[in-house]
Amino acid sequence: MEGLELTAFQIISAVGTAKSSYIEAIGAAKNGDVDRAEKLIKEGDENFVEGHKAHAGLLEKEASGELGPLGLLMVHAEDQLMSAEAFKTVALEFIDNYKRIEVLEEKVAELSK
């Protein structure tokens, strides 16, 4: 495996790990563990940045004329990059909603006493 293929797999691996962290964060928030959810978001962000940096490096090479045609593997890598970014957005919304639900449940419990 050489240059471009290796970089594509680095992107896929890094952002795949990020996406898994974001999905796991939703589950943690659903189970009431907001601290763990926020930690998982941070872990996901670290992996996402790794993938994003690899992608940015390819963009620089392409802009300078160093890269030839990009194949399906790179299209897949970019798709995974965008998918991970979208999952983060969704995960943050879910975490926020679960926080709000927890507050509302506490208020209902207080009113029920």
N, C-alpha and C positions, 0 to 999 in steps of 0.2 A: 504494500500500500504506500502510495507516495503523496506528496504535498497536498494537493487539493482534496483528494479523497480522505486523507487523514484529518485535515481541518474540518471537513464536513462531518466526519464521525465525532470529532471533538465537540462540535456545536450540538449535534444530536444528543450526545451523552450528557453534556452539561445542562442543556435546557430541558431534557427529559427528566433529569434529577430535580431540577427546579420545579417543573410541573408536578411531579410527585409530592414534593414538599408542600406546594400550594394546596393540592387536593387533601393531603393529610391534615393540613391546617384547618380546613373546613370541618373535618371529622372531629378534631380536637375541640374546636369552638362549639360544635353541636353537643359534645359531651360535657360542656361547661368548663373546659380547661383553656381559657383564653390566653393565659401566659404561654402555654405550650404552642398554641396557635400562632401567636406573635413571634415566638422563637422560630417556628417552622417557616414563617414568611421570610424572616431574615436569612435563614439558611437557603431558602429558595432563591432569594435575591443574590446571594453570593455566587451560587451556581449559574444563575441567569447572566450575571455580569461576565463570568468566565466565557460563556457561549457568545455573548454579545461582542466581547473583545475579539474573539476569533473571527467572528463575522465581519467586524469593522476592519480587521486586518486584510481580509479578502477584498472588501470594497476598495480599500486603498490600492491594493495591487491591481485590481481591475481598472481603476481610474488612471493608473500610470501605464497601463497597457501590458502589464506583466502576465496577465492571465489570458488563457485562450477561452474557448466556449465552455460554458457551465452546463453540466448535465443534470439528469434527474435526481441524482444524489444531493446535489446542492439545492435544488428546488425543495426536496424533502427537508433538508436541514433548515432552510428559511421558513418553511411551513411550521416546523416544530418550534422554532424561535417565536413566531407570532402566536402560536397556540399557547405556549407557556406564558407569554405576556397577557393574553386574554384570560387564562386561568387565574393569574394573580389578581386581575381586576375583579373577577367573580369571587375569588376567595376573600378578598378584602370586604366586599359587600356582604357576603355570608357572615363573616366574623362580626361585622358591625351589627347586622340584624340579630345574631345570637346574643350579643351583648345587650341589645335593647329588649329582647325577649326575657332575658334573665332579670333585668331591672323591673320589667312589668310583672313578672311572676312573683318577685319579692313584694311588690306593692299589693298585688292581689292577696298574697298570703297574709300581709299585715291587716288588710281590710277584712279578711275572713275571721280574724281573731275575735 
